[in-house]
Structures are given as structure tokens and as C-alpha cells.
């Protein structure tokens, strides 16, 4: 008997996951990415973000490495949102740097995304 990719319990379904487990994972993935982008771009509670993200990951059974990738995706989403409108201001840049610190993101992590290659809005 196969094991569920998410919870590790036995499953007879193909693909190897319970529908409820897969749905929880997908909801958790969206929630983490949106939490990160919101905390950075809307001036939300960035200091409480690591505990909120960890709680969502636990509930959705998201492994730490995948959670990290979701945090990076949220960081990229925030950068994209900022650059669609204008050049980053000092507060936005400070919040992005704080996010990097809180989640121990490296420059290599962030460079792996293509956020730096987005066309920037005119500063004028």
C-alpha cells in the first residue's frame, strides 16, 4: 500500500496523496506566499511573519525546504508589485532586507528568481 506524499499515512489513491492533504498543502502554499508579500508590501507585521509562516506550514504539512521556497516566492511577488508602480523607496527596501534576515535568505536564494530582471517603472 502506498503512502500519502503529504501526511505519510497509507493511501490507495493515485496520485499518492489524499485529496484533503493535497488541498491543505495548496491552500498553505498560497497563504504563505500571500502572507509574505502582504507583510512586506502593505507595511504589515513583518516581525511576526516567521511564526505565522511556520504555523501555516505545520498545519499544511509543508516541509521546511518547500516553505523556504514559498517565502522566496512571496519576496519575489512583493518586489514585482513594487516595481510595477515605481522604483523601490527606502522603507520598502528596508522591509525586504528585514525579510531576508528573518528567514536567513541568501543573495543566491534571491538571485535564483528573475525578480531583478523585471522592467522598472519610470522614476519620473
C-alpha positions in Angstrom: 0.0 0.0 0.0 1.3 3.5 -0.9 1.9 6.3 1.5 0.5 9.8 1.1 3.1 12.3 -0.1 1.9 14.8 2.4 0.9 13.1 5.7 2.7 9.8 5.3 -0.3 7.6 6.1 -1.5 4.8 3.8 -3.5 5.7 0.7 -5.0 3.7 -2.1 -5.4 6.8 -4.4 -3.4 7.7 -7.4 -1.6 10.0 -7.3 -0.2 9.1 -4.0 -1.9 11.6 -1.8 -5.2 12.1 0.0 -7.3 14.8 -1.7 -7.7 16.6 1.6 -4.0 16.6 2.2 -3.2 17.9 -1.3 -5.9 20.6 -0.8 -4.4 21.6 2.6 -0.9 21.8 1.0 -2.1 24.0 -1.9 -4.0 26.4 0.5 -1.0 26.6 2.7 1.3 27.3 -0.2 -1.0 30.2 -1.3 -1.3 31.5 2.2 2.4 31.6 2.8 3.2 33.4 -0.4 0.4 35.9 0.2 1.4 36.4 3.9 5.0 37.2 2.9 4.0 39.6 0.1 1.4 41.3 2.3 3.8 41.8 5.3 6.4 43.4 3.1 4.3 45.4 0.7 1.4 46.6 2.9 3.5 47.6 5.9 2.1 44.6 7.8 3.6 42.8 10.8 6.9 41.6 9.4 8.3 40.7 12.8 5.5 38.2 13.4 5.8 36.7 10.0 8.2 33.8 10.7 5.8 32.4 13.4 2.8 32.8 11.1 4.5 31.1 8.2 5.8 28.3 10.5 2.2 27.7 11.8 0.7 27.6 8.3 3.5 25.2 7.2 2.9 22.9 10.1 -0.9 22.8 9.6 -0.5 22.2 5.8 2.4 19.7 6.3 4.7 21.7 4.2 8.4 20.6 4.6 10.9 23.3 5.6 12.7 23.4 2.3 9.4 24.0 0.4 8.3 26.6 3.0 11.6 28.4 2.3 10.8 28.4 -1.5 7.4 29.8 -0.8 8.9 32.6 1.3 11.2 33.4 -1.6 8.2 33.4 -4.0 6.4 35.9 -1.6 9.5 38.1 -1.6 9.6 38.0 -5.4 5.8 38.8 -5.5 6.5 41.9 -3.3 9.4 43.1 -5.5 7.2 42.6 -8.6 4.4 44.6 -7.0 6.7 47.5 -6.1 8.5 47.7 -9.4 5.2 47.7 -11.4 4.4 51.0 -9.9 7.7 52.7 -9.2 11.3 52.3 -8.0 11.6 50.9 -4.5 11.5 53.5 -1.8 13.7 53.4 1.3 11.0 51.8 3.6 10.2 49.1 1.0 13.8 48.2 0.6 14.3 48.1 4.4 11.4 45.7 4.8 12.7 43.4 2.0 16.1 43.4 3.7 14.4 42.6 7.1 12.6 39.7 5.5 15.9 38.4 4.1 17.3 38.5 7.6 14.3 36.9 9.4 14.3 33.9 7.1 18.1 33.7 6.6 17.7 34.1 2.8 20.9 34.4 0.9 21.7 36.5 -2.1 21.9 33.2 -4.1 18.3 32.4 -3.0 17.1 35.7 -4.2 19.2 35.8 -7.4 17.7 32.4 -8.4 14.4 34.3 -9.1 14.0 36.6 -12.1 12.7 39.5 -10.0 15.8 41.5 -10.7 15.2 41.3 -14.4 11.8 42.9 -14.4 11.4 46.2 -16.2 11.3 49.0 -13.7 8.8 51.8 -13.7 10.0 55.3 -14.6 11.0 57.3 -11.6 9.7 60.5 -13.1 
